[in-house]
Amino acid sequence: MLKKVKTKGEAIQLLKVHMQNAENIMRNIIKMQQSNGTKKRIFTIMTDWLNTISTVTNEKIRETLYNIEQFRPDVVNLTSANGSGSSGPVTQGGAGKGG
């Protein structure tokens, strides 16, 4: 189900919920594998990654959202051009990047 996001606050909240859900799924997979006696290196790496990802600062999240917002006009132009009958893939090609 897609929800139209109207504010940055909503975007941040949806991002937090999505990331928490993904983290819970991954942690459950890791726990299940470890409870089966599996000591595979990949699950150790995933656990370490999950433990360090929570150290991402709010400033980094804000910076990322700001960068996304900077490309919004290009995305709106590409999606409206793509929806107006263009059936080919969207290609990279200087949409507002001076080149």
Backbone torsions as a table, in degrees:
resi	resn	phi	psi	omega
1	MET	NA	127.8	179.0
2	LEU	-99.9	139.2	178.7
3	LYS	-121.3	133.0	178.1
4	LYS	-76.1	123.9	-178.8
5	VAL	-91.2	129.6	-175.6
6	LYS	-103.8	-25.9	-177.9
7	THR	-133.5	162.7	176.5
8	LYS	-65.3	-33.1	178.1
9	GLY	-60.7	-42.8	176.9
10	GLU	-64.4	-40.1	179.6
11	ALA	-62.9	-43.0	179.4
12	ILE	-64.5	-43.3	-179.7
13	GLN	-63.8	-44.2	178.2
14	LEU	-63.9	-39.1	177.5
15	LEU	-62.7	-44.2	178.9
16	LYS	-61.7	-44.5	-179.8
17	VAL	-64.1	-45.1	-179.7
18	HIS	-62.3	-45.1	-179.2
19	MET	-65.4	-39.3	178.4
20	GLN	-64.9	-41.4	177.5
21	ASN	-62.4	-45.1	179.2
22	ALA	-62.8	-41.7	178.6
23	GLU	-62.9	-43.2	179.1
24	ASN	-62.5	-41.5	178.4
25	ILE	-61.8	-46.2	-179.3
26	MET	-64.3	-42.4	179.6
27	ARG	-64.2	-37.4	177.9
28	ASN	-66.1	-39.6	176.8
29	ILE	-62.7	-43.8	-179.7
30	ILE	-63.1	-45.7	-179.8
31	LYS	-61.2	-42.2	-179.4
32	MET	-62.5	-43.7	-179.8
33	GLN	-65.2	-41.0	-179.2
34	GLN	-70.6	-32.7	179.1
35	SER	-71.2	-22.6	176.3
36	ASN	-82.5	2.2	179.4
37	GLY	86.4	7.6	-179.6
38	THR	-80.9	126.7	179.7
39	LYS	-117.6	48.5	-178.4
40	LYS	-73.9	142.9	-177.6
41	ARG	-61.0	-34.8	-177.6
42	ILE	-59.1	-37.0	-178.9
43	PHE	-73.8	-30.1	174.1
44	THR	-67.4	-42.6	178.3
45	ILE	-63.0	-43.4	179.4
46	MET	-62.5	-40.5	178.5
47	THR	-63.2	-45.8	178.4
48	ASP	-61.0	-42.6	179.8
49	TRP	-63.2	-44.2	179.7
50	LEU	-63.7	-35.3	179.4
51	ASN	-71.5	-29.5	-179.6
52	THR	-89.6	-24.9	-178.3
53	ILE	-64.6	-27.4	-179.7
54	SER	-69.5	-8.0	178.7
55	THR	-88.0	3.0	177.2
56	VAL	-65.4	128.6	-174.9
57	THR	-80.4	158.8	175.7
58	ASN	-61.5	-32.3	179.1
59	GLU	-63.3	-39.1	178.6
60	LYS	-66.9	-38.9	177.0
61	ILE	-64.8	-43.8	178.2
62	ARG	-61.0	-43.1	179.4
63	GLU	-61.1	-42.4	179.3
64	THR	-63.8	-46.0	178.3
65	LEU	-63.6	-37.0	177.1
66	TYR	-62.7	-44.5	179.0
67	ASN	-62.9	-38.5	176.8
68	ILE	-62.4	-43.4	-178.7
69	GLU	-62.3	-32.7	-179.8
70	GLN	-65.0	-28.3	-179.1
71	PHE	-94.9	0.8	-176.2
72	ARG	-57.8	-46.5	179.5
73	PRO	-58.2	-38.6	178.5
74	ASP	-64.8	-41.3	-179.6
75	VAL	-65.8	-42.2	179.1
76	VAL	-62.0	-42.6	178.7
77	ASN	-64.4	-42.5	-179.4
78	LEU	-66.7	-42.8	-178.1
79	THR	-70.4	-36.7	178.9
80	SER	-70.6	-35.9	176.8
81	ALA	-69.3	-38.0	179.9
82	ASN	-69.7	-33.3	-178.2
83	GLY	-81.9	-8.7	-176.7
84	SER	-92.5	25.9	174.8
85	GLY	114.0	-10.9	177.7
86	SER	-73.9	119.2	-176.1
87	SER	-100.8	-6.3	-179.0
88	GLY	-81.7	168.3	179.2
89	PRO	-70.6	153.4	176.4
90	VAL	-78.9	126.0	-177.8
91	THR	-108.7	155.0	178.1
92	GLN	-78.2	133.4	-178.2
93	GLY	-175.1	56.5	170.7
94	GLY	69.6	32.2	177.6
95	ALA	-67.2	88.7	178.7
96	GLY	81.0	14.7	-176.6
97	LYS	-111.7	14.1	172.2
98	GLY	63.8	35.3	-176.9
99	GLY	-148.8	NA	NA
